[in-house]
Amino acid sequence: DKDKIMIAVCDCTGHGVPGGFMSMISISLLNEIVVEKGITQVDKVLEELRSQIIRALKQKQEDAEALDGLDMTLLLLDKNKQSIDFAGAGHTLYQTRGKEIIEHKGDNFPVGYFFGREKPYTRKEIKLEKGDVLYMTSDGFIEQFGGKENKLYGIKRFKNLILESSD
């Protein structure tokens, strides 16, 4: 649908080869789910992706070694309705409207095996207004250490950065 755009930001568990492996699997599965199967309801995409990751990595077996997964923000932008559908797995979507920051929290569990709990994901419809800005990010920015005192960047500084740059 030319009037709808799906956007994803993912943060795969693991670094190096395991993270690269999860990235390749996730991209392939997302294409299969959205393009080939035509699933575009954001919460259902996350649920299908979780099922396929668990199956592909054999995570339900007692001797499963790879319990990797990913945190994810998934949006479906509808240009005609001027709205987005949002589902998040371990991520928050930040929206600025003027000098106000609005947080849309995703579900507090990843895509992939999560100790046998397979709760449904939540879908939220968010109406957009002219001038709104959306920020999608992993926890990597917030959890960076640095500066002269090697301090954690943190959520408060991150929100201030968003507000300062939102115009």
VEXDREN-2710 file (C-alpha; in Angstrom, 1 decimal):
% VEXDREN-2710
k/r/px/py/pz
1/ASP/0.0/0.0/0.0
2/LYS/1.7/3.2/-1.2
3/ASP/0.0/5.2/1.6
4/LYS/1.4/3.1/4.4
5/ILE/5.0/2.7/5.5
6/MET/6.3/0.2/8.0
7/ILE/9.4/1.2/10.0
8/ALA/11.3/-0.9/12.5
9/VAL/14.2/-0.3/14.9
10/CYS/15.7/-3.4/16.3
11/ASP/18.4/-4.1/18.9
12/CYS/19.5/-7.8/18.7
13/THR/20.9/-9.5/21.7
14/GLY/24.6/-10.4/21.5
15/HIS/27.5/-8.7/19.9
16/GLY/29.7/-9.6/17.0
17/VAL/28.8/-12.9/15.3
18/PRO/25.7/-13.7/17.5
19/GLY/24.3/-10.2/17.0
20/GLY/25.0/-10.3/13.2
21/PHE/23.4/-13.7/13.0
22/MET/20.2/-12.4/14.8
23/SER/20.1/-9.4/12.5
24/MET/20.2/-11.6/9.4
25/ILE/17.5/-13.9/10.7
26/SER/15.3/-11.1/11.8
27/ILE/15.5/-9.2/8.5
28/SER/14.7/-12.3/6.6
29/LEU/11.8/-13.3/8.9
30/LEU/10.4/-9.7/8.8
31/ASN/10.4/-9.8/5.0
32/GLU/8.7/-13.1/5.0
33/ILE/6.0/-12.0/7.5
34/VAL/5.2/-8.6/6.0
35/VAL/5.9/-9.0/2.3
36/GLU/5.1/-12.6/1.6
37/LYS/2.4/-13.3/4.2
38/GLY/1.0/-9.8/4.1
39/ILE/0.8/-9.4/7.9
40/THR/0.9/-5.7/8.7
41/GLN/-0.9/-5.3/12.1
42/VAL/2.2/-4.4/14.2
43/ASP/1.4/-6.5/17.2
44/LYS/0.7/-9.5/15.1
45/VAL/4.0/-9.0/13.2
46/LEU/5.9/-9.1/16.5
47/GLU/4.0/-12.2/17.6
48/GLU/4.7/-14.0/14.4
49/LEU/8.3/-12.9/14.5
50/ARG/8.6/-14.3/18.0
51/SER/7.1/-17.6/17.0
52/GLN/9.4/-18.0/14.0
53/ILE/12.6/-17.0/16.0
54/ILE/11.7/-19.5/18.7
55/ARG/11.2/-22.2/16.0
56/ALA/14.3/-21.3/14.0
57/LEU/16.6/-21.3/17.0
58/LYS/14.8/-24.3/18.6
59/GLN/14.4/-22.3/21.8
60/LYS/11.7/-24.4/23.4
61/GLN/13.9/-27.5/23.6
62/GLU/15.3/-28.2/27.1
63/ASP/18.9/-28.2/25.7
64/ALA/18.4/-24.9/23.8
65/GLU/21.7/-23.0/23.7
66/ALA/20.6/-19.9/21.8
67/LEU/18.1/-17.9/23.8
68/ASP/18.8/-14.8/21.8
69/GLY/16.1/-12.4/20.6
70/LEU/15.6/-8.7/20.0
71/ASP/14.1/-5.5/21.4
72/MET/12.1/-3.8/18.7
73/THR/10.0/-0.7/17.9
74/LEU/7.6/-1.3/15.0
75/LEU/5.5/1.4/13.4
76/LEU/2.9/1.4/10.6
77/LEU/2.5/5.0/9.3
78/ASP/-0.8/5.7/7.6
79/LYS/-0.4/8.8/5.5
80/ASN/-4.1/9.2/4.9
81/LYS/-5.2/8.9/8.5
82/GLN/-2.2/10.8/9.7
83/SER/-1.6/8.2/12.4
84/ILE/0.7/5.4/13.3
85/ASP/0.2/2.0/14.8
86/PHE/2.9/1.3/17.3
87/ALA/4.0/-1.9/19.0
88/GLY/7.2/-2.2/21.0
89/ALA/9.1/-5.1/22.5
90/GLY/11.4/-3.6/25.2
91/HIS/11.5/-0.2/23.5
92/THR/9.8/3.1/24.0
93/LEU/8.7/5.5/21.2
94/TYR/9.3/9.1/22.0
95/GLN/7.1/11.8/20.4
96/THR/7.5/15.5/20.7
97/ARG/4.7/17.9/20.2
98/GLY/5.9/21.5/20.6
99/LYS/8.0/21.5/23.8
100/GLU/6.3/18.4/25.3
101/ILE/7.7/14.9/25.1
102/ILE/5.2/12.0/25.1
103/GLU/6.4/8.5/25.8
104/HIS/4.7/5.5/24.3
105/LYS/6.1/2.5/26.2
106/GLY/6.2/-0.9/24.5
107/ASP/5.7/-4.2/26.2
108/ASN/8.5/-5.1/28.7
109/PHE/9.5/-8.3/27.0
110/PRO/11.6/-9.1/23.9
111/VAL/10.9/-10.8/20.7
112/GLY/12.1/-14.4/21.1
113/TYR/12.1/-16.8/24.0
114/PHE/11.4/-15.2/27.3
115/PHE/11.4/-17.9/29.9
116/GLY/8.4/-19.6/28.5
117/ARG/6.1/-16.5/28.7
118/GLU/4.5/-15.7/25.4
119/LYS/2.2/-12.8/26.2
120/PRO/0.5/-10.9/23.3
121/TYR/2.0/-7.6/22.2
122/THR/0.1/-4.4/22.6
123/ARG/-0.9/-2.2/19.6
124/LYS/-1.4/1.5/20.1
125/GLU/-2.8/3.9/17.6
126/ILE/-1.3/7.3/17.8
127/LYS/-2.8/10.3/16.0
128/LEU/-0.2/12.7/14.6
129/GLU/-0.4/16.5/14.4
130/LYS/1.5/18.8/12.1
131/GLY/5.0/19.4/13.7
132/ASP/5.1/16.1/15.7
133/VAL/8.5/14.4/15.7
134/LEU/9.0/10.7/16.5
135/TYR/12.2/9.2/17.9
136/MET/12.9/5.5/17.8
137/THR/16.0/4.2/19.6
138/SER/17.5/1.3/21.3
139/ASP/18.7/1.4/24.9
140/GLY/22.3/1.7/23.6
141/PHE/22.2/5.5/23.5
142/ILE/20.8/5.9/27.0
143/GLU/23.2/3.3/28.5
144/GLN/26.4/4.7/27.1
145/PHE/29.1/5.8/29.5
146/GLY/31.3/8.7/28.6
147/GLY/32.3/12.3/29.0
148/LYS/34.9/13.7/31.4
149/GLU/33.5/11.8/34.4
150/ASN/32.6/8.6/32.4
151/LYS/29.0/8.9/33.6
152/LEU/25.9/7.0/32.2
153/TYR/24.2/9.2/29.7
154/GLY/20.8/8.3/31.1
155/ILE/17.1/8.8/30.3
156/LYS/16.9/12.4/31.7
157/ARG/19.7/13.7/29.5
158/PHE/18.4/11.8/26.5
159/LYS/14.9/13.4/26.9
160/ASN/16.5/16.8/27.2
161/LEU/18.5/16.1/24.0
162/ILE/15.3/15.1/22.2
163/LEU/13.5/18.3/23.3
164/GLU/16.4/20.5/22.3
165/SER/16.6/19.0/18.8
166/SER/12.9/18.5/18.2
167/ASP/12.4/21.7/16.1
END
